[in-house]
Amino acid sequence: MNRVAGADESYLLAEQLFGWSAPIQYAWVFTTEPDTAELTRFGEQLAAGSLSRKVVRAVVPFARHRWVRSPHRPVLRIDPDPIADTEIGAWADRTLRTADLDPVDGRGWQLVGVRTSAGRFVLSLLISHMVADGQGLYNALAAAHAGSSASTLPTEAEVLARPRWRGDVADALAQLGAAAAAARVIGVELWRTRNDPRRAAAGAPRTADLATDGPDTTLAIVDIDRARWAEQARRFGGTGNSLFTALLGGLVQRSGAPVGADGLRVCIAVSNREAGDERANASGGVWIRVPEPPSPETGLAAIRTLSKEAFTRYASSGQDKLTDNLQPVVRLLPQRVIATMMRSIAGPDTTVSNLGAAPDSALTIAGRRAESFAIRAIMQGRSAAERRRQGPGIAAWAVEYDDKITITFFGIHPDHFGDEDKLRANITAELETWGLDGTAW
């Protein structure tokens, strides 16, 4: 399926309507520099695979746009000036914030590296979220590692050479049918929750939302001992996932961010990718509401139960009834209406994305195994007012490998997570609450 659909389309709309972009960063720290020729071959393998994408616009209203192979070959860039080892985190932050990607035109990713004064080497893969999600990137890295990268997408020349309107007419009709079915689901769900006070509370703007200025987003990366993390999760009656959720809940609490009467709203990322799935994005999310502030005293059992129930519901239905049915309907609306809807959707207090144990193919690049590895994403282009109006206030990603778990944090709300020093201090304090130590990049 080579249509721009699902989350791909959401990111495309956000970019078109608001100028928002969502770069992902995979960052590796190596004890020694990989061979430049091997790094170049690694980049060529990535360019030959699923990350090679460009958008060709549909010629029929309501039809989805198409993905084709990008004709552009990304070039490995190595910064000429080495950095101190103590500046690795700052370099990674700066590289992510200045990502200049154009996925629509086929320039959706890039590789950037830098040497350190102590002989280490840092590599950053920057990629638009429109082009891939976390599991999709793992698959692309595995193919590049094996030297078997190949794209199933047609070339732009192949698509333009054949009459496009027939395929677009068929897709437009299919989308009209999908919209009708989705509208029925949405109607039933809205009627079912019509008296739910959470809906009214979520949509009620605060006076502070009207402020237009404020600090930028904040970033942090922390390495934690993997065995100790698992030990503490078990000690408090949970799993690594529930400890991750509790950690973020504690950060929300420490920040002073208001939480609704129904408790902390958490969105947990879920991968829907199956074997052989070539979609750019194949992920969704489940929501849980944690009524009590997470703490070692309350333990992790409640979060574990809530999460398990949410995953079970999602697996049985295949979707969140409201969120996952909005897209077929939204596609038919005028862009002005779409923009209003996207701005009015209330976000969670926090989002957590656990990518689990990293495969060896994601850790060994150009013959070198990384000593540290981090995954994260940000949203570029959102004003302080927009970040106040919609959640999440903070997002985080976790990945496990060797003896470490690396967690990355993205502070979004300007008033509660706009001070980087405070965010880092709160991370340290919250880890200590759970009997954990962290080493910041």
C-alpha positions as CSV (number, residue, x, y, z in Angstrom):
1,M,0.0,0.0,0.0
2,N,1.7,3.1,-1.2
3,R,-0.8,5.7,-0.1
4,V,-0.1,8.4,2.5
5,A,-2.4,7.2,5.3
6,G,-2.8,7.0,9.0
7,A,-0.1,8.9,11.0
8,D,1.8,9.7,7.8
9,E,-1.2,11.8,6.8
10,S,-1.5,13.4,10.2
11,Y,2.1,14.6,10.1
12,L,1.6,15.9,6.5
13,L,-1.5,17.9,7.6
14,A,0.3,19.3,10.6
15,E,3.2,20.5,8.3
16,Q,0.9,21.9,5.7
17,L,-1.6,23.7,8.0
18,F,0.7,24.9,10.8
19,G,4.3,24.5,9.7
20,W,4.8,21.9,12.4
21,S,7.4,19.1,11.8
22,A,8.3,16.1,13.8
23,P,11.9,14.9,13.4
24,I,13.0,11.7,15.1
25,Q,16.6,11.2,16.3
26,Y,18.5,7.9,16.7
27,A,21.8,8.7,18.3
28,W,24.8,6.4,18.9
29,V,28.0,7.0,20.8
30,F,31.0,4.8,19.8
31,T,34.2,4.4,21.6
32,T,36.1,4.6,18.3
33,E,35.3,6.1,15.0
34,P,33.7,3.7,12.4
35,D,35.4,3.6,9.0
36,T,34.1,6.4,6.8
37,A,33.6,4.2,3.8
38,E,31.6,1.8,5.9
39,L,29.4,4.6,7.2
40,T,28.9,5.8,3.7
41,R,27.8,2.3,2.7
42,F,25.5,2.2,5.7
43,G,23.8,5.4,4.4
44,E,23.5,4.0,0.9
45,Q,21.8,1.0,2.3
46,L,19.3,3.2,4.2
47,A,18.7,5.1,1.0
48,A,17.9,1.9,-0.9
49,G,15.2,0.8,1.6
50,S,11.9,1.9,3.1
51,L,13.2,5.3,4.3
52,S,13.4,6.5,0.6
53,R,10.1,8.3,0.2
54,K,8.6,11.2,-1.6
55,V,5.0,12.4,-1.9
56,V,3.2,12.5,-5.2
57,R,-0.1,14.5,-4.9
58,A,-3.4,12.8,-5.8
59,V,-5.2,14.2,-8.8
60,V,-8.8,13.4,-7.6
61,P,-10.4,15.1,-4.5
62,F,-10.6,12.9,-1.4
63,A,-8.1,10.4,-2.7
64,R,-4.9,10.0,-0.6
65,H,-1.6,11.1,-1.9
66,R,1.0,8.5,-2.9
67,W,4.4,7.5,-1.6
68,V,7.1,6.9,-4.3
69,R,10.8,6.3,-4.0
70,S,12.9,9.4,-3.4
71,P,15.4,10.3,-6.1
72,H,17.6,12.1,-3.6
73,R,20.5,10.3,-2.0
74,P,21.3,11.6,1.5
75,V,25.0,12.4,2.1
76,L,26.8,11.6,5.3
77,R,28.0,14.8,6.9
78,I,30.7,14.8,9.6
79,D,31.2,18.0,11.5
80,P,34.8,19.3,11.0
81,D,35.4,20.4,14.6
82,P,35.6,17.8,17.4
83,I,33.6,18.3,20.6
84,A,34.5,17.6,24.2
85,D,33.0,14.3,25.5
86,T,31.0,16.4,28.0
87,E,29.3,18.1,25.1
88,I,27.8,14.9,23.5
89,G,24.4,15.6,24.9
90,A,24.4,19.2,23.9
91,W,25.6,18.3,20.3
92,A,22.8,15.8,20.0
93,D,20.3,18.3,21.2
94,R,21.5,21.0,18.8
95,T,21.6,18.6,15.9
96,L,18.0,17.5,16.5
97,R,16.7,21.0,17.0
98,T,18.3,22.2,13.7
99,A,17.1,19.3,11.6
100,D,16.2,20.6,8.2
101,L,14.1,17.8,6.6
102,D,11.6,17.9,3.7
103,P,9.8,14.6,3.5
104,V,7.3,15.8,0.9
105,D,10.1,16.6,-1.6
106,G,12.0,13.3,-0.7
107,R,14.6,14.7,1.7
108,G,13.2,13.0,4.7
109,W,16.3,12.0,6.6
110,Q,20.0,12.6,7.0
111,L,23.1,11.3,8.8
112,V,25.3,13.6,10.8
113,G,28.4,12.6,12.8
114,V,31.0,14.3,15.0
115,R,34.3,13.2,16.6
116,T,35.1,13.9,20.3
117,S,38.4,15.1,21.7
118,A,38.8,11.8,23.5
119,G,38.5,9.7,20.3
120,R,34.8,8.8,20.6
121,F,32.4,9.2,17.7
122,V,28.8,10.3,17.8
123,L,26.3,9.5,15.0
124,S,22.9,11.0,14.6
125,L,20.2,9.7,12.3
126,L,17.6,12.4,11.8
127,I,14.3,11.4,10.1
128,S,10.9,12.9,9.7
129,H,8.2,11.1,11.6
130,M,6.2,11.3,8.4
131,V,8.6,8.8,6.8
132,A,8.9,6.2,9.6
133,D,8.1,5.4,13.2
134,G,10.3,3.7,15.8
135,Q,9.7,0.1,14.8
136,G,9.9,1.0,11.1
137,L,13.3,2.5,11.8
138,Y,14.4,-0.7,13.5
139,N,13.4,-2.7,10.4
140,A,15.3,-0.3,8.2
141,L,18.4,-0.6,10.3
142,A,18.1,-4.4,10.3
143,A,18.0,-4.4,6.5
144,A,20.9,-2.0,6.2
145,H,22.9,-4.1,8.7
146,A,22.2,-7.2,6.6
147,G,22.9,-5.4,3.3
148,S,19.4,-6.3,2.0
149,S,17.7,-3.0,1.8
150,A,15.1,-2.7,-0.9
151,S,12.1,-0.5,-1.5
152,T,8.7,-1.9,-2.5
153,L,7.5,1.6,-3.6
154,P,7.2,2.6,-7.2
155,T,9.4,5.3,-8.7
156,E,8.0,8.7,-9.4
157,A,8.5,8.1,-13.1
158,E,6.4,4.8,-12.9
159,V,3.6,6.6,-11.2
160,L,3.5,9.5,-13.5
161,A,3.7,7.4,-16.6
162,R,0.4,5.7,-16.0
163,P,-3.1,7.3,-15.8
164,R,-3.4,8.2,-12.2
165,W,-7.0,9.3,-12.1
166,R,-8.4,5.7,-12.2
167,G,-6.5,4.6,-9.1
168,D,-7.3,7.9,-7.4
169,V,-11.1,7.6,-8.2
170,A,-11.1,4.1,-6.7
171,D,-9.2,5.4,-3.6
172,A,-11.5,8.4,-3.2
173,L,-14.6,6.2,-3.3
174,A,-13.1,3.9,-0.8
175,Q,-12.3,6.8,1.5
176,L,-15.9,8.1,1.2
177,G,-17.1,4.7,2.4
178,A,-14.6,4.6,5.2
179,A,-15.7,8.1,6.3
180,A,-19.3,7.0,6.4
181,A,-18.5,4.0,8.6
182,A,-16.2,6.1,10.8
183,A,-18.9,8.7,11.2
184,R,-21.3,6.1,12.6
185,V,-18.7,4.9,15.1
186,I,-17.9,8.5,16.2
187,G,-21.6,9.3,16.6
188,V,-22.2,6.3,18.8
189,E,-19.1,7.0,20.9
190,L,-19.9,10.7,21.3
191,W,-23.5,9.8,22.4
192,R,-22.2,7.2,24.8
193,T,-19.8,9.8,26.5
194,R,-22.1,12.9,26.1
195,N,-22.4,13.4,29.9
196,D,-18.7,12.6,30.7
197,P,-17.4,15.6,32.6
198,R,-13.9,14.8,31.3
199,R,-14.8,16.0,27.8
200,A,-15.9,19.4,28.9
201,A,-12.9,19.8,31.2
202,A,-10.5,18.9,28.4
203,G,-11.9,21.4,26.1
204,A,-12.1,24.4,28.5
205,P,-9.3,26.8,27.8
206,R,-7.5,28.6,30.7
207,T,-6.7,32.3,30.7
208,A,-3.0,31.4,30.6
209,D,-3.6,29.7,27.2
210,L,-3.9,33.1,25.6
211,A,-0.3,34.1,26.4
212,T,1.8,34.1,23.3
213,D,5.3,34.0,24.6
214,G,7.3,31.6,26.7
215,P,10.4,29.5,26.9
216,D,11.4,26.9,24.3
217,T,11.0,23.1,24.8
218,T,13.5,21.3,26.9
219,L,15.5,18.1,26.3
220,A,17.3,15.5,28.5
221,I,18.9,12.1,28.0
222,V,19.6,9.8,31.0
223,D,21.3,6.3,31.2
224,I,20.0,4.0,34.0
225,D,21.3,0.6,35.1
226,R,19.1,-2.0,33.3
227,A,19.2,-4.6,36.0
228,R,18.4,-2.1,38.8
229,W,15.5,-0.7,36.8
230,A,14.0,-4.2,36.5
231,E,14.6,-5.0,40.1
232,Q,12.9,-1.8,41.3
233,A,9.9,-2.4,39.0
234,R,9.4,-5.9,40.5
235,R,9.9,-4.5,44.1
236,F,7.0,-2.1,43.7
237,G,4.7,-4.6,42.0
238,G,5.0,-3.7,38.4
239,T,7.0,-4.0,35.2
240,G,9.4,-1.7,33.4
241,N,6.5,-0.2,31.5
242,S,4.5,0.7,34.6
243,L,7.7,2.1,36.3
244,F,8.2,4.2,33.2
245,T,4.7,5.6,33.4
246,A,5.0,6.2,37.1
247,L,8.3,8.1,36.5
248,L,6.6,10.4,34.0
249,G,3.6,10.9,36.3
250,G,6.0,11.9,39.1
251,L,7.6,14.5,36.8
252,V,4.2,15.9,36.0
253,Q,3.4,16.2,39.7
254,R,6.8,17.8,40.5
255,S,6.3,20.4,37.7
256,G,3.1,21.7,39.3
257,A,1.1,21.1,36.1
258,P,-2.6,20.8,36.9
259,V,-4.1,17.3,36.6
260,G,-7.9,16.8,36.1
261,A,-10.2,15.3,38.6
262,D,-10.1,12.0,36.8
263,G,-6.4,11.7,37.4
264,L,-3.2,11.8,35.3
265,R,-4.0,11.2,31.6
266,V,-1.3,9.1,30.0
267,C,-1.0,8.1,26.4
268,I,1.1,4.9,25.8
269,A,2.4,4.2,22.3
270,V,1.5,0.9,20.7
271,S,3.1,-0.6,17.6
272,N,0.7,-2.1,15.1
273,R,3.4,-3.2,12.7
274,E,3.3,-6.8,11.5
275,A,5.9,-8.9,9.7
276,G,6.5,-7.5,6.2
277,D,4.6,-4.3,7.0
278,E,6.1,-1.6,4.8
279,R,3.9,1.4,6.0
280,A,5.8,4.5,7.0
281,N,3.9,4.6,10.3
282,A,2.1,1.7,11.9
283,S,1.5,2.8,15.5
284,G,-1.3,3.9,17.7
285,G,-1.8,4.7,21.3
286,V,-3.9,3.7,24.3
287,W,-5.0,6.1,27.1
288,I,-5.1,5.4,30.8
289,R,-6.1,7.6,33.6
290,V,-4.2,7.1,36.9
291,P,-6.4,8.4,39.7
292,E,-3.7,8.6,42.4
293,P,-0.4,10.4,42.0
294,P,2.2,7.6,41.3
295,S,4.6,7.0,44.2
296,P,6.5,4.1,45.8
297,E,3.9,4.2,48.6
298,T,1.0,3.5,46.2
299,G,3.2,1.1,44.1
300,L,2.9,0.1,40.5
301,A,0.1,-2.5,40.6
302,A,-2.7,-0.1,39.7
303,I,-0.8,1.3,36.7
304,R,0.1,-2.2,35.6
305,T,-3.6,-3.3,35.7
306,L,-4.9,-0.1,34.0
307,S,-2.3,-0.5,31.2
308,K,-3.1,-4.2,30.7
309,E,-6.8,-3.5,30.4
310,A,-6.2,-0.7,27.9
311,F,-3.9,-2.9,25.8
312,T,-6.5,-5.7,25.8
313,R,-9.3,-3.4,24.7
314,Y,-7.1,-1.9,22.0
315,A,-6.1,-5.4,20.7
316,S,-9.8,-6.5,20.6
317,S,-11.0,-3.5,18.7
318,G,-7.9,-2.6,16.8
319,Q,-8.4,1.0,17.4
320,D,-9.3,3.7,19.9
321,K,-12.9,4.4,18.8
322,L,-12.8,8.2,18.7
323,T,-9.2,8.9,17.8
324,D,-8.6,6.2,15.2
325,N,-11.9,6.9,13.4
326,L,-11.4,10.6,13.0
327,Q,-9.0,10.5,10.1
328,P,-11.4,9.2,7.4
329,V,-13.9,11.9,8.3
330,V,-11.3,14.7,8.6
331,R,-10.0,13.9,5.2
332,L,-13.2,15.2,3.6
333,L,-13.3,18.5,5.4
334,P,-12.1,21.9,4.3
335,Q,-8.6,22.7,5.5
336,R,-9.8,25.6,7.7
337,V,-12.2,23.2,9.5
338,I,-9.4,20.6,9.8
339,A,-7.1,23.2,11.4
340,T,-9.7,24.2,13.9
341,M,-10.3,20.5,14.8
342,M,-6.7,19.7,15.2
343,R,-6.1,22.7,17.5
344,S,-9.2,21.7,19.7
345,I,-8.3,18.1,20.4
346,A,-7.1,17.8,24.0
347,G,-3.9,16.0,24.6
348,P,-2.8,13.8,27.5
349,D,-0.7,15.1,30.4
350,T,2.2,12.9,29.3
351,T,3.0,10.3,26.6
352,V,5.4,7.3,27.0
353,S,6.9,5.3,24.2
354,N,8.8,2.2,25.3
355,L,10.7,0.7,22.3
356,G,11.8,-2.3,24.4
357,A,15.1,-4.1,23.9
358,A,17.1,-2.7,20.9
359,P,18.1,-5.4,18.4
360,D,21.8,-5.9,17.7
361,S,21.2,-4.6,14.2
362,A,20.3,-1.2,15.7
363,L,23.4,-1.1,17.9
364,T,26.1,-2.2,15.5
365,I,26.7,0.4,12.7
366,A,29.6,0.1,10.2
367,G,31.2,-2.6,12.2
368,R,31.2,-0.7,15.5
369,R,28.9,-1.5,18.4
370,A,27.6,1.6,20.2
371,E,28.3,2.1,23.9
372,S,25.3,4.3,24.3
373,F,22.1,4.6,22.2
374,A,19.1,7.0,22.4
375,I,15.8,7.4,20.6
376,R,13.6,10.5,20.7
377,A,11.4,12.9,18.7
378,I,10.3,16.5,19.0
379,M,7.7,18.7,17.4
380,Q,9.2,21.8,15.7
381,G,7.3,25.0,15.0
382,R,4.7,25.0,17.8
383,S,4.4,28.4,19.6
384,A,4.3,28.7,23.4
385,A,0.5,29.4,23.2
386,E,-0.1,26.3,21.2
387,R,2.0,24.2,23.6
388,R,-0.1,25.6,26.5
389,R,-3.3,24.9,24.8
390,Q,-2.7,21.2,24.0
391,G,-1.0,18.4,25.7
392,P,1.2,16.6,26.4
393,G,3.2,18.6,28.9
394,I,6.1,16.2,28.6
395,A,6.9,13.1,26.5
396,A,9.5,10.4,26.9
397,W,11.0,7.4,25.1
398,A,12.9,4.4,26.5
399,V,15.2,1.8,24.9
400,E,17.0,-1.1,26.6
401,Y,20.4,-2.5,25.5
402,D,23.3,-4.3,27.1
403,D,23.4,-3.2,30.7
404,K,21.5,0.1,30.2
405,I,18.1,1.6,29.7
406,T,18.3,5.0,28.1
407,I,15.3,7.4,28.6
408,T,14.9,10.6,26.6
409,F,12.7,13.4,27.8
410,F,11.0,16.2,25.8
411,G,9.5,19.0,28.0
412,I,6.8,20.7,26.0
413,H,4.6,22.9,28.2
414,P,6.4,26.3,28.5
415,D,5.3,27.1,32.0
416,H,5.8,23.7,33.7
417,F,8.6,22.1,31.6
418,G,10.3,25.2,30.1
419,D,13.3,25.3,32.5
420,E,15.9,22.7,31.4
421,D,17.9,22.9,34.7
422,K,14.7,22.3,36.7
423,L,13.6,19.4,34.4
424,R,17.0,17.7,34.9
425,A,16.8,18.3,38.7
426,N,13.3,16.8,38.8
427,I,14.4,13.8,36.8
428,T,17.2,13.1,39.2
429,A,14.9,13.6,42.2
430,E,12.2,11.3,40.8
431,L,14.7,8.6,39.9
432,E,15.9,8.7,43.5
433,T,12.4,8.4,44.8
434,W,12.2,5.0,43.0
435,G,15.7,4.0,44.3
436,L,17.4,4.7,40.9
437,D,20.5,6.6,39.7
438,G,20.9,8.2,36.3
439,T,23.8,9.4,34.3
440,A,23.0,12.4,32.0
441,W,24.4,12.7,28.6
